[in-house]
Amino acid sequence: MNLDESDGLDEIRPQIREEALRDLVRDEIAELTPRLQYALPTPDTVAALHAIVQHADAELGLRMFLRAVKAYSVPIPAEQHTRLLRLAEQLAYHFSVIHADLNVQWPHLDPGNRMLTSGRFGLPTLASQFHADNWYDDATPRQLVRRFIESDAGLARGTQAAVLLDDTQRLVDSPLSDRVIADLWLASSGRWYADAQFDSTGRPWLGEIIDECRTYLRDMDPSYRPRLAPTQEALRAAVLHEVQACRAVLDAATLHAALTEGAGTALEQAAMATAPDLTFRLLLETLLIAESTVSHEQYARFTELGEHFGYHPDYVLHRLGLRAAA
């Protein structure tokens, strides 16, 4: 590597000063001290961890703390797990350094939770997994669905399945026709010309997704009973407005596709017939797939809507941030 090539590494180097890191690690150890003292074989270990952080090296103290917590399976609150993941990003750690083998006390599954650390969830995200031309080379459609619902790294086990089931069940239970449902899926997956294929059937294809979600959740916890999360009806008009603002562009982009009338038309019907949150995410995914540029005003409104729906702060940015008009 020459000197010029090394310049780009600054973006992944730790971006936190030793003094600040020392305070953060000391606080994390202090929060877990009662559980550590109960679980560890010697009471002096906690004091030793504090000493390493304070007088030797804070980053080494963090790794020693994690090793002790994992070795003795000390239960750690989900909120603390989230903080440690943020700290890992600042230290340029791989995700697994924190998450692997950690005994996290996850909350009960909430199908309405939208503040997911991955920022990737639900039916629109699953649809995006089918966009690549070669996805079928090593998996059947149902196997790809299974892979997605098992991608719970950093989340309570079953979260992806619960949220995906919520999205999919809403479309199946809606008054939308099978053709419109198929259009929504094909538009958000970029499979605009997949006419007469497995995922152009509407409800039957979504029924297969539902079966996979229910099977996974039943195997994970036989006592879990799937439920639909409350919808934010107050935001329906705002979502419909944004869909209508994009309708002509999306219909034109899919004019010669296998969709019945166009992506914009299908999304407008969805905005009136199913959960506003789901329609909004389908809109964002379809705009991304269609490589549509949005105005700064639209982007600001999208970001505000995302906040109202409770999305991760980066959700809209990751979907559309690079496609805001100059």
Phi and psi restraints in degrees (value plus and minus 20) as a CYANA .aco file:
   2 ASN   PHI    -108.6   -68.6
   2 ASN   PSI     155.9   195.9
   3 LEU   PHI     -84.4   -44.4
   3 LEU   PSI     -57.0   -17.0
   4 ASP   PHI     -83.6   -43.6
   4 ASP   PSI     -59.8   -19.8
   5 GLU   PHI     -86.7   -46.7
   5 GLU   PSI     -46.4    -6.4
   6 SER   PHI     -96.9   -56.9
   6 SER   PSI     -37.0     3.0
   7 ASP   PHI     -79.7   -39.7
   7 ASP   PSI     -57.9   -17.9
   8 GLY   PHI     -87.1   -47.1
   8 GLY   PSI     -35.0     5.0
   9 LEU   PHI     -90.2   -50.2
   9 LEU   PSI     -37.3     2.7
  10 ASP   PHI     -77.7   -37.7
  10 ASP   PSI     -49.4    -9.4
  11 GLU   PHI     -89.7   -49.7
  11 GLU   PSI     -42.3    -2.3
  12 ILE   PHI    -131.0   -91.0
  12 ILE   PSI     -20.9    19.1
  13 ARG   PHI     -93.2   -53.2
  13 ARG   PSI     134.1   174.1
  14 PRO   PHI     -72.8   -32.8
  14 PRO   PSI     114.3   154.3
  15 GLN   PHI    -134.0   -94.0
  15 GLN   PSI      16.5    56.5
  16 ILE   PHI    -156.3  -116.3
  16 ILE   PSI     115.9   155.9
  17 ARG   PHI     -98.5   -58.5
  17 ARG   PSI     135.4   175.4
  18 GLU   PHI     -79.1   -39.1
  18 GLU   PSI     -61.2   -21.2
  19 GLU   PHI     -83.7   -43.7
  19 GLU   PSI     -63.7   -23.7
  20 ALA   PHI     -87.5   -47.5
  20 ALA   PSI     -60.6   -20.6
  21 LEU   PHI     -83.7   -43.7
  21 LEU   PSI     -59.9   -19.9
  22 ARG   PHI     -79.0   -39.0
  22 ARG   PSI     -64.0   -24.0
  23 ASP   PHI     -85.8   -45.8
  23 ASP   PSI     -62.3   -22.3
  24 LEU   PHI     -84.8   -44.8
  24 LEU   PSI     -66.3   -26.3
  25 VAL   PHI     -86.5   -46.5
  25 VAL   PSI     -60.3   -20.3
  26 ARG   PHI     -80.9   -40.9
  26 ARG   PSI     -60.5   -20.5
  27 ASP   PHI     -85.4   -45.4
  27 ASP   PSI     -60.2   -20.2
  28 GLU   PHI     -86.3   -46.3
  28 GLU   PSI     -60.1   -20.1
  29 ILE   PHI     -84.9   -44.9
  29 ILE   PSI     -62.4   -22.4
  30 ALA   PHI     -82.1   -42.1
  30 ALA   PSI     -60.4   -20.4
  31 GLU   PHI     -82.9   -42.9
  31 GLU   PSI     -54.3   -14.3
  32 LEU   PHI    -116.9   -76.9
  32 LEU   PSI     -17.1    22.9
  33 THR   PHI     -74.9   -34.9
  33 THR   PSI     -67.2   -27.2
  34 PRO   PHI     -76.9   -36.9
  34 PRO   PSI     -61.5   -21.5
  35 ARG   PHI     -92.3   -52.3
  35 ARG   PSI     -57.0   -17.0
  36 LEU   PHI     -83.3   -43.3
  36 LEU   PSI     -64.2   -24.2
  37 GLN   PHI     -84.7   -44.7
  37 GLN   PSI     -51.5   -11.5
  38 TYR   PHI     -94.3   -54.3
  38 TYR   PSI     -56.6   -16.6
  39 ALA   PHI    -109.6   -69.6
  39 ALA   PSI     -54.4   -14.4
  40 LEU   PHI     -98.2   -58.2
  40 LEU   PSI     128.4   168.4
  41 PRO   PHI     -91.1   -51.1
  41 PRO   PSI     -44.7    -4.7
  42 THR   PHI    -146.1  -106.1
  42 THR   PSI     116.0   156.0
  43 PRO   PHI     -90.3   -50.3
  43 PRO   PSI     -35.0     5.0
  44 ASP   PHI     -99.2   -59.2
  44 ASP   PSI     -31.2     8.8
  45 THR   PHI     -82.6   -42.6
  45 THR   PSI     -61.7   -21.7
  46 VAL   PHI     -82.9   -42.9
  46 VAL   PSI     -63.7   -23.7
  47 ALA   PHI     -82.3   -42.3
  47 ALA   PSI     -57.4   -17.4
  48 ALA   PHI     -85.4   -45.4
  48 ALA   PSI     -59.3   -19.3
  49 LEU   PHI     -83.2   -43.2
  49 LEU   PSI     -64.1   -24.1
  50 HIS   PHI     -81.1   -41.1
  50 HIS   PSI     -59.2   -19.2
  51 ALA   PHI     -86.1   -46.1
  51 ALA   PSI     -60.4   -20.4
  52 ILE   PHI     -81.7   -41.7
  52 ILE   PSI     -65.6   -25.6
  53 VAL   PHI     -83.6   -43.6
  53 VAL   PSI     -63.8   -23.8
  54 GLN   PHI     -97.5   -57.5
  54 GLN   PSI     -57.5   -17.5
  55 HIS   PHI    -136.7   -96.7
  55 HIS   PSI     -31.0     9.0
  56 ALA   PHI    -135.7   -95.7
  56 ALA   PSI    -101.9   -61.9
  57 ASP   PHI    -172.3  -132.3
  57 ASP   PSI     100.8   140.8
  58 ALA   PHI     -84.1   -44.1
  58 ALA   PSI     -59.8   -19.8
  59 GLU   PHI     -87.1   -47.1
  59 GLU   PSI     -58.3   -18.3
  60 LEU   PHI     -84.6   -44.6
  60 LEU   PSI     -60.8   -20.8
  61 GLY   PHI     -81.6   -41.6
  61 GLY   PSI     -58.0   -18.0
  62 LEU   PHI     -82.4   -42.4
  62 LEU   PSI     -65.3   -25.3
  63 ARG   PHI     -87.0   -47.0
  63 ARG   PSI     -56.4   -16.4
  64 MET   PHI     -86.8   -46.8
  64 MET   PSI     -59.9   -19.9
  65 PHE   PHI     -79.9   -39.9
  65 PHE   PSI     -67.5   -27.5
  66 LEU   PHI     -82.7   -42.7
  66 LEU   PSI     -59.5   -19.5
  67 ARG   PHI     -83.4   -43.4
  67 ARG   PSI     -61.3   -21.3
  68 ALA   PHI     -86.9   -46.9
  68 ALA   PSI     -63.4   -23.4
  69 VAL   PHI     -81.4   -41.4
  69 VAL   PSI     -61.5   -21.5
  70 LYS   PHI     -94.9   -54.9
  70 LYS   PSI     -60.6   -20.6
  71 ALA   PHI     -83.0   -43.0
  71 ALA   PSI     -53.5   -13.5
  72 TYR   PHI    -129.8   -89.8
  72 TYR   PSI      -4.4    35.6
  73 SER   PHI      29.2    69.2
  73 SER   PSI      27.0    67.0
  74 VAL   PHI     -91.9   -51.9
  74 VAL   PSI     105.0   145.0
  75 PRO   PHI     -83.6   -43.6
  75 PRO   PSI     113.9   153.9
  76 ILE   PHI    -143.5  -103.5
  76 ILE   PSI     111.3   151.3
  77 PRO   PHI     -80.9   -40.9
  77 PRO   PSI     128.9   168.9
  78 ALA   PHI     -80.1   -40.1
  78 ALA   PSI     -56.0   -16.0
  79 GLU   PHI     -84.2   -44.2
  79 GLU   PSI     -59.0   -19.0
  80 GLN   PHI     -89.6   -49.6
  80 GLN   PSI     -56.1   -16.1
  81 HIS   PHI     -78.3   -38.3
  81 HIS   PSI     -63.6   -23.6
  82 THR   PHI     -82.9   -42.9
  82 THR   PSI     -62.8   -22.8
  83 ARG   PHI     -83.1   -43.1
  83 ARG   PSI     -60.8   -20.8
  84 LEU   PHI     -85.4   -45.4
  84 LEU   PSI     -54.9   -14.9
  85 LEU   PHI     -85.1   -45.1
  85 LEU   PSI     -60.3   -20.3
  86 ARG   PHI     -83.6   -43.6
  86 ARG   PSI     -59.9   -19.9
  87 LEU   PHI     -84.6   -44.6
  87 LEU   PSI     -57.1   -17.1
  88 ALA   PHI     -81.2   -41.2
  88 ALA   PSI     -59.6   -19.6
  89 GLU   PHI     -82.0   -42.0
  89 GLU   PSI     -61.5   -21.5
  90 GLN   PHI     -84.9   -44.9
  90 GLN   PSI     -50.1   -10.1
  91 LEU   PHI    -113.0   -73.0
  91 LEU   PSI     -17.5    22.5
  92 ALA   PHI      40.9    80.9
  92 ALA   PSI      14.0    54.0
  93 TYR   PHI     -99.3   -59.3
  93 TYR   PSI     131.6   171.6
  94 HIS   PHI     -90.8   -50.8
  94 HIS   PSI     126.0   166.0
  95 PHE   PHI     -68.6   -28.6
  95 PHE   PSI     -60.1   -20.1
  96 SER   PHI     -87.8   -47.8
  96 SER   PSI     -42.3    -2.3
  97 VAL   PHI     -78.3   -38.3
  97 VAL   PSI     -57.2   -17.2
  98 ILE   PHI    -108.7   -68.7
  98 ILE   PSI     -70.9   -30.9
  99 HIS   PHI     -97.0   -57.0
  99 HIS   PSI     -57.7   -17.7
 100 ALA   PHI     -79.7   -39.7
 100 ALA   PSI     106.9   146.9
 101 ASP   PHI      49.7    89.7
 101 ASP   PSI     -10.1    29.9
 102 LEU   PHI    -101.2   -61.2
 102 LEU   PSI     115.5   155.5
 103 ASN   PHI    -109.9   -69.9
 103 ASN   PSI      63.3   103.3
 104 VAL   PHI    -105.8   -65.8
 104 VAL   PSI     115.3   155.3
 105 GLN   PHI    -109.1   -69.1
 105 GLN   PSI      72.5   112.5
 106 TRP   PHI     -97.8   -57.8
 106 TRP   PSI     126.6   166.6
 107 PRO   PHI     -92.8   -52.8
 107 PRO   PSI     151.5   191.5
 108 HIS   PHI     -82.2   -42.2
 108 HIS   PSI     128.0   168.0
 109 LEU   PHI     -79.5   -39.5
 109 LEU   PSI     113.8   153.8
 110 ASP   PHI    -146.6  -106.6
 110 ASP   PSI      83.7   123.7
 111 PRO   PHI     -84.7   -44.7
 111 PRO   PSI     -33.6     6.4
 112 GLY   PHI    -114.9   -74.9
 112 GLY   PSI     -18.3    21.7
 113 ASN   PHI     -91.2   -51.2
 113 ASN   PSI     102.8   142.8
 114 ARG   PHI    -133.5   -93.5
 114 ARG   PSI     -27.5    12.5
 115 MET   PHI    -109.6   -69.6
 115 MET   PSI      45.1    85.1
 116 LEU   PHI    -114.6   -74.6
 116 LEU   PSI     116.2   156.2
 117 THR   PHI     -80.4   -40.4
 117 THR   PSI     -52.4   -12.4
 118 SER   PHI     -94.8   -54.8
 118 SER   PSI     -43.8    -3.8
 119 GLY   PHI      47.4    87.4
 119 GLY   PSI     -10.3    29.7
 120 ARG   PHI    -149.6  -109.6
 120 ARG   PSI      90.8   130.8
 121 PHE   PHI    -180.3  -140.3
 121 PHE   PSI     142.7   182.7
 122 GLY   PHI      58.0    98.0
 122 GLY   PSI    -196.3  -156.3
 123 LEU   PHI     -81.9   -41.9
 123 LEU   PSI     -63.6   -23.6
 124 PRO   PHI     -80.0   -40.0
 124 PRO   PSI     -57.5   -17.5
 125 THR   PHI     -89.3   -49.3
 125 THR   PSI     -60.4   -20.4
 126 LEU   PHI     -79.5   -39.5
 126 LEU   PSI     -63.7   -23.7
 127 ALA   PHI     -76.3   -36.3
 127 ALA   PSI     -59.6   -19.6
 128 SER   PHI     -84.3   -44.3
 128 SER   PSI     -44.2    -4.2
 129 GLN   PHI     -89.1   -49.1
 129 GLN   PSI     -38.9     1.1
 130 PHE   PHI    -114.7   -74.7
 130 PHE   PSI     -15.5    24.5
 131 HIS   PHI     -95.1   -55.1
 131 HIS   PSI     -56.5   -16.5
 132 ALA   PHI     -82.1   -42.1
 132 ALA   PSI     121.8   161.8
 133 ASP   PHI     -86.5   -46.5
 133 ASP   PSI     -45.5    -5.5
 134 ASN   PHI    -129.0   -89.0
 134 ASN   PSI       1.1    41.1
 135 TRP   PHI     -80.5   -40.5
 135 TRP   PSI     -49.5    -9.5
 136 TYR   PHI    -103.0   -63.0
 136 TYR   PSI     -20.9    19.1
 137 ASP   PHI     -85.3   -45.3
 137 ASP   PSI     -52.3   -12.3
 138 ASP   PHI    -148.1  -108.1
 138 ASP   PSI      -5.3    34.7
 139 ALA   PHI    -179.5  -139.5
 139 ALA   PSI     127.0   167.0
 140 THR   PHI    -100.6   -60.6
 140 THR   PSI     144.6   184.6
 141 PRO   PHI     -74.7   -34.7
 141 PRO   PSI     -63.5   -23.5
 142 ARG   PHI     -89.3   -49.3
 142 ARG   PSI     -52.8   -12.8
 143 GLN   PHI     -85.6   -45.6
 143 GLN   PSI     -56.9   -16.9
 144 LEU   PHI     -86.7   -46.7
 144 LEU   PSI     -59.2   -19.2
 145 VAL   PHI     -80.5   -40.5
 145 VAL   PSI     -63.9   -23.9
 146 ARG   PHI     -82.9   -42.9
 146 ARG   PSI     -60.8   -20.8
 147 ARG   PHI     -79.2   -39.2
 147 ARG   PSI     -61.6   -21.6
 148 PHE   PHI     -86.1   -46.1
 148 PHE   PSI     -66.1   -26.1
 149 ILE   PHI     -92.2   -52.2
 149 ILE   PSI     -34.7     5.3
 150 GLU   PHI    -110.4   -70.4
 150 GLU   PSI     -20.6    19.4
 151 SER   PHI    -107.6   -67.6
 151 SER   PSI      45.0    85.0
 152 ASP   PHI    -119.1   -79.1
 152 ASP   PSI      -5.3    34.7
 153 ALA   PHI     -74.4   -34.4
 153 ALA   PSI     103.2   143.2
 154 GLY   PHI      65.6   105.6
 154 GLY   PSI     -19.8    20.2
 155 LEU   PHI    -146.9  -106.9
 155 LEU   PSI     141.7   181.7
 156 ALA   PHI     -80.3   -40.3
 156 ALA   PSI     116.5   156.5
 157 ARG   PHI     -78.9   -38.9
 157 ARG   PSI     110.1   150.1
 158 GLY   PHI      79.4   119.4
 158 GLY   PSI     -27.5    12.5
 159 THR   PHI     -81.6   -41.6
 159 THR   PSI     -67.8   -27.8
 160 GLN   PHI     -80.8   -40.8
 160 GLN   PSI     -61.3   -21.3
 161 ALA   PHI     -85.3   -45.3
 161 ALA   PSI     -61.8   -21.8
 162 ALA   PHI     -85.0   -45.0
 162 ALA   PSI     -64.1   -24.1
 163 VAL   PHI     -90.7   -50.7
 163 VAL   PSI     -61.0   -21.0
 164 LEU   PHI     -83.7   -43.7
 164 LEU   PSI     -61.4   -21.4
 165 LEU   PHI     -81.6   -41.6
 165 LEU   PSI     -61.7   -21.7
 166 ASP   PHI     -79.1   -39.1
 166 ASP   PSI     -69.5   -29.5
 167 ASP   PHI     -79.9   -39.9
 167 ASP   PSI     -69.3   -29.3
 168 THR   PHI     -88.3   -48.3
 168 THR   PSI     -60.9   -20.9
 169 GLN   PHI     -83.6   -43.6
 169 GLN   PSI     -55.0   -15.0
 170 ARG   PHI     -83.3   -43.3
 170 ARG   PSI     -62.2   -22.2
 171 LEU   PHI     -87.6   -47.6
 171 LEU   PSI     -62.0   -22.0
 172 VAL   PHI     -82.7   -42.7
 172 VAL   PSI     -58.4   -18.4
 173 ASP   PHI    -102.6   -62.6
 173 ASP   PSI     -27.7    12.3
 174 SER   PHI     -96.1   -56.1
 174 SER   PSI     144.6   184.6
 175 PRO   PHI     -99.3   -59.3
 175 PRO   PSI     -16.9    23.1
 176 LEU   PHI     -84.3   -44.3
 176 LEU   PSI     125.9   165.9
 177 SER   PHI     -92.4   -52.4
 177 SER   PSI     140.2   180.2
 178 ASP   PHI     -77.5   -37.5
 178 ASP   PSI     -56.7   -16.7
 179 ARG   PHI     -85.3   -45.3
 179 ARG   PSI     -62.5   -22.5
 180 VAL   PHI     -87.5   -47.5
 180 VAL   PSI     -60.1   -20.1
 181 ILE   PHI     -81.1   -41.1
 181 ILE   PSI     -62.9   -22.9
 182 ALA   PHI     -83.0   -43.0
 182 ALA   PSI     -60.1   -20.1
 183 ASP   PHI     -81.0   -41.0
 183 ASP   PSI     -62.2   -22.2
 184 LEU   PHI     -81.8   -41.8
 184 LEU   PSI     -63.7   -23.7
 185 TRP   PHI     -86.3   -46.3
 185 TRP   PSI     -68.8   -28.8
 186 LEU   PHI     -83.4   -43.4
 186 LEU   PSI     -56.7   -16.7
 187 ALA   PHI     -88.3   -48.3
 187 ALA   PSI     -64.7   -24.7
 188 SER   PHI     -97.5   -57.5
 188 SER   PSI     -37.2     2.8
 189 SER   PHI    -115.6   -75.6
 189 SER   PSI     -28.7    11.3
 190 GLY   PHI      56.5    96.5
 190 GLY   PSI      -9.2    30.8
 191 ARG   PHI    -113.7   -73.7
 191 ARG   PSI      37.4    77.4
 192 TRP   PHI     -85.8   -45.8
 192 TRP   PSI     -45.6    -5.6
 193 TYR   PHI    -129.0   -89.0
 193 TYR   PSI      -3.5    36.5
 194 ALA   PHI    -105.3   -65.3
 194 ALA   PSI      42.5    82.5
 195 ASP   PHI     -97.1   -57.1
 195 ASP   PSI     119.7   159.7
 196 ALA   PHI      40.1    80.1
 196 ALA   PSI      10.6    50.6
 197 GLN   PHI    -127.9   -87.9
 197 GLN   PSI    -200.0  -160.0
 198 PHE   PHI     -75.4   -35.4
 198 PHE   PSI     -53.7   -13.7
 199 ASP   PHI    -121.1   -81.1
 199 ASP   PSI      -4.0    36.0
 200 SER   PHI    -122.3   -82.3
 200 SER   PSI      -4.8    35.2
 201 THR   PHI    -115.7   -75.7
 201 THR   PSI     -28.6    11.4
 202 GLY   PHI      59.1    99.1
 202 GLY   PSI    -140.7  -100.7
 203 ARG   PHI     -79.6   -39.6
 203 ARG   PSI     -59.7   -19.7
 204 PRO   PHI     -77.9   -37.9
 204 PRO   PSI     -60.9   -20.9
 205 TRP   PHI     -87.5   -47.5
 205 TRP   PSI     -63.9   -23.9
 206 LEU   PHI     -84.5   -44.5
 206 LEU   PSI     -50.1   -10.1
 207 GLY   PHI     -82.5   -42.5
 207 GLY   PSI     -55.1   -15.1
 208 GLU   PHI     -86.9   -46.9
 208 GLU   PSI     -58.3   -18.3
 209 ILE   PHI     -84.1   -44.1
 209 ILE   PSI     -63.2   -23.2
 210 ILE   PHI     -80.2   -40.2
 210 ILE   PSI     -63.1   -23.1
 211 ASP   PHI     -79.0   -39.0
 211 ASP   PSI     -63.5   -23.5
 212 GLU   PHI     -84.8   -44.8
 212 GLU   PSI     -62.2   -22.2
 213 CYS   PHI     -83.8   -43.8
 213 CYS   PSI     -67.2   -27.2
 214 ARG   PHI     -85.1   -45.1
 214 ARG   PSI     -58.9   -18.9
 215 THR   PHI     -83.8   -43.8
 215 THR   PSI     -64.5   -24.5
 216 TYR   PHI     -83.2   -43.2
 216 TYR   PSI     -65.4   -25.4
 217 LEU   PHI     -86.6   -46.6
 217 LEU   PSI     -57.3   -17.3
 218 ARG   PHI     -86.6   -46.6
 218 ARG   PSI     -62.2   -22.2
 219 ASP   PHI     -87.2   -47.2
 219 ASP   PSI     -55.1   -15.1
 220 MET   PHI     -88.9   -48.9
 220 MET   PSI     -64.5   -24.5
 221 ASP   PHI    -174.2  -134.2
 221 ASP   PSI      79.2   119.2
 222 PRO   PHI     -78.6   -38.6
 222 PRO   PSI     -40.1    -0.1
 223 SER   PHI    -106.3   -66.3
 223 SER   PSI     -30.8     9.2
 224 TYR   PHI     -91.7   -51.7
 224 TYR   PSI     113.8   153.8
 225 ARG   PHI    -137.4   -97.4
 225 ARG   PSI      89.1   129.1
 226 PRO   PHI     -77.6   -37.6
 226 PRO   PSI     124.5   164.5
 227 ARG   PHI    -165.9  -125.9
 227 ARG   PSI     134.7   174.7
 228 LEU   PHI    -106.4   -66.4
 228 LEU   PSI     116.4   156.4
 229 ALA   PHI     -95.9   -55.9
 229 ALA   PSI     134.5   174.5
 230 PRO   PHI     -81.3   -41.3
 230 PRO   PSI     126.6   166.6
 231 THR   PHI    -117.7   -77.7
 231 THR   PSI     133.3   173.3
 232 GLN   PHI    -116.8   -76.8
 232 GLN   PSI      58.4    98.4
 233 GLU   PHI     -80.7   -40.7
 233 GLU   PSI     -47.4    -7.4
 234 ALA   PHI     -83.2   -43.2
 234 ALA   PSI     -38.6     1.4
 235 LEU   PHI    -118.2   -78.2
 235 LEU   PSI     -17.0    23.0
 236 ARG   PHI     -81.6   -41.6
 236 ARG   PSI     -65.5   -25.5
 237 ALA   PHI     -82.9   -42.9
 237 ALA   PSI     -58.9   -18.9
 238 ALA   PHI     -86.2   -46.2
 238 ALA   PSI     -61.0   -21.0
 239 VAL   PHI     -86.4   -46.4
 239 VAL   PSI     -62.9   -22.9
 240 LEU   PHI     -79.6   -39.6
 240 LEU   PSI     -60.6   -20.6
 241 HIS   PHI     -80.1   -40.1
 241 HIS   PSI     -64.4   -24.4
 242 GLU   PHI     -88.4   -48.4
 242 GLU   PSI     -57.8   -17.8
 243 VAL   PHI     -83.5   -43.5
 243 VAL   PSI     -66.1   -26.1
 244 GLN   PHI     -83.7   -43.7
 244 GLN   PSI     -52.6   -12.6
 245 ALA   PHI     -87.4   -47.4
 245 ALA   PSI     -45.5    -5.5
 246 CYS   PHI    -123.7   -83.7
 246 CYS   PSI     -24.3    15.7
 247 ARG   PHI     -78.5   -38.5
 247 ARG   PSI     -68.7   -28.7
 248 ALA   PHI     -82.3   -42.3
 248 ALA   PSI     -61.9   -21.9
 249 VAL   PHI     -83.5   -43.5
 249 VAL   PSI     -65.0   -25.0
 250 LEU   PHI     -91.8   -51.8
 250 LEU   PSI     -57.3   -17.3
 251 ASP   PHI     -83.5   -43.5
 251 ASP   PSI     -59.6   -19.6
 252 ALA   PHI     -86.9   -46.9
 252 ALA   PSI     -57.5   -17.5
 253 ALA   PHI     -86.6   -46.6
 253 ALA   PSI     -48.4    -8.4
 254 THR   PHI    -131.7   -91.7
 254 THR   PSI       3.1    43.1
 255 LEU   PHI     -78.4   -38.4
 255 LEU   PSI     -61.5   -21.5
 256 HIS   PHI    -123.8   -83.8
 256 HIS   PSI      -3.1    36.9
 257 ALA   PHI    -104.6   -64.6
 257 ALA   PSI     159.9   199.9
 258 ALA   PHI    -100.2   -60.2
 258 ALA   PSI     -19.0    21.0
 259 LEU   PHI     -89.8   -49.8
 259 LEU   PSI     129.9   169.9
 260 THR   PHI     -83.1   -43.1
 260 THR   PSI     -74.7   -34.7
 261 GLU   PHI    -144.3  -104.3
 261 GLU   PSI     -39.9     0.1
 262 GLY   PHI     113.6   153.6
 262 GLY   PSI     134.6   174.6
 263 ALA   PHI     -84.9   -44.9
 263 ALA   PSI     -60.2   -20.2
 264 GLY   PHI     -81.9   -41.9
 264 GLY   PSI     -61.0   -21.0
 265 THR   PHI     -85.3   -45.3
 265 THR   PSI     -63.1   -23.1
 266 ALA   PHI     -83.5   -43.5
 266 ALA   PSI     -61.6   -21.6
 267 LEU   PHI     -86.5   -46.5
 267 LEU   PSI     -56.5   -16.5
 268 GLU   PHI     -83.7   -43.7
 268 GLU   PSI     -61.8   -21.8
 269 GLN   PHI     -84.9   -44.9
 269 GLN   PSI     -58.6   -18.6
 270 ALA   PHI     -84.4   -44.4
 270 ALA   PSI     -59.2   -19.2
 271 ALA   PHI     -80.5   -40.5
 271 ALA   PSI     -48.2    -8.2
 272 MET   PHI    -112.6   -72.6
 272 MET   PSI     -32.6     7.4
 273 ALA   PHI    -143.2  -103.2
 273 ALA   PSI     -33.1     6.9
 274 THR   PHI    -156.6  -116.6
 274 THR   PSI    -194.8  -154.8
 275 ALA   PHI     -80.6   -40.6
 275 ALA   PSI     110.6   150.6
 276 PRO   PHI     -76.7   -36.7
 276 PRO   PSI     -58.5   -18.5
 277 ASP   PHI     -80.0   -40.0
 277 ASP   PSI     -66.1   -26.1
 278 LEU   PHI     -85.0   -45.0
 278 LEU   PSI     -65.2   -25.2
 279 THR   PHI     -79.9   -39.9
 279 THR   PSI     -61.5   -21.5
 280 PHE   PHI     -82.7   -42.7
 280 PHE   PSI     -63.1   -23.1
 281 ARG   PHI     -88.3   -48.3
 281 ARG   PSI     -56.2   -16.2
 282 LEU   PHI     -83.6   -43.6
 282 LEU   PSI     -58.3   -18.3
 283 LEU   PHI     -82.5   -42.5
 283 LEU   PSI     -68.2   -28.2
 284 LEU   PHI     -81.1   -41.1
 284 LEU   PSI     -62.8   -22.8
 285 GLU   PHI     -85.9   -45.9
 285 GLU   PSI     -59.5   -19.5
 286 THR   PHI     -88.9   -48.9
 286 THR   PSI     -59.5   -19.5
 287 LEU   PHI     -81.9   -41.9
 287 LEU   PSI     -59.3   -19.3
 288 LEU   PHI     -84.5   -44.5
 288 LEU   PSI     -67.6   -27.6
 289 ILE   PHI     -82.8   -42.8
 289 ILE   PSI     -58.7   -18.7
 290 ALA   PHI     -98.9   -58.9
 290 ALA   PSI     -21.7    18.3
 291 GLU   PHI      34.6    74.6
 291 GLU   PSI      19.8    59.8
 292 SER   PHI    -104.3   -64.3
 292 SER   PSI     118.5   158.5
 293 THR   PHI    -111.5   -71.5
 293 THR   PSI     116.2   156.2
 294 VAL   PHI    -131.9   -91.9
 294 VAL   PSI     134.3   174.3
 295 SER   PHI     -94.3   -54.3
 295 SER   PSI     143.9   183.9
 296 HIS   PHI     -82.0   -42.0
 296 HIS   PSI     -55.0   -15.0
 297 GLU   PHI     -85.4   -45.4
 297 GLU   PSI     -63.2   -23.2
 298 GLN   PHI     -82.8   -42.8
 298 GLN   PSI     -64.6   -24.6
 299 TYR   PHI     -79.9   -39.9
 299 TYR   PSI     -60.9   -20.9
 300 ALA   PHI     -83.5   -43.5
 300 ALA   PSI     -61.2   -21.2
 301 ARG   PHI     -87.3   -47.3
 301 ARG   PSI     -60.1   -20.1
 302 PHE   PHI     -80.2   -40.2
 302 PHE   PSI     -63.6   -23.6
 303 THR   PHI     -82.8   -42.8
 303 THR   PSI     -61.5   -21.5
 304 GLU   PHI     -84.7   -44.7
 304 GLU   PSI     -61.2   -21.2
 305 LEU   PHI     -82.0   -42.0
 305 LEU   PSI     -62.5   -22.5
 306 GLY   PHI     -78.5   -38.5
 306 GLY   PSI     -59.4   -19.4
 307 GLU   PHI     -84.5   -44.5
 307 GLU   PSI     -61.8   -21.8
 308 HIS   PHI     -84.1   -44.1
 308 HIS   PSI     -54.9   -14.9
 309 PHE   PHI     -98.9   -58.9
 309 PHE   PSI     -29.7    10.3
 310 GLY   PHI      66.0   106.0
 310 GLY   PSI       4.5    44.5
 311 TYR   PHI     -93.3   -53.3
 311 TYR   PSI     140.8   180.8
 312 HIS   PHI     -77.7   -37.7
 312 HIS   PSI     121.4   161.4
 313 PRO   PHI     -72.5   -32.5
 313 PRO   PSI     -47.3    -7.3
 314 ASP   PHI    -113.7   -73.7
 314 ASP   PSI     -18.1    21.9
 315 TYR   PHI     -80.0   -40.0
 315 TYR   PSI     -75.6   -35.6
 316 VAL   PHI     -85.9   -45.9
 316 VAL   PSI     -57.8   -17.8
 317 LEU   PHI     -77.6   -37.6
 317 LEU   PSI     -65.4   -25.4
 318 HIS   PHI     -88.8   -48.8
 318 HIS   PSI     -47.9    -7.9
 319 ARG   PHI    -102.9   -62.9
 319 ARG   PSI     -59.3   -19.3
 320 LEU   PHI    -152.5  -112.5
 320 LEU   PSI     -20.5    19.5
 321 GLY   PHI     -77.4   -37.4
 321 GLY   PSI     -52.5   -12.5
 322 LEU   PHI    -107.5   -67.5
 322 LEU   PSI     -18.2    21.8
 323 ARG   PHI    -139.2   -99.2
 323 ARG   PSI       1.6    41.6
 324 ALA   PHI    -101.2   -61.2
 324 ALA   PSI     115.4   155.4
 325 ALA   PHI     -85.2   -45.2
 325 ALA   PSI     128.8   168.8
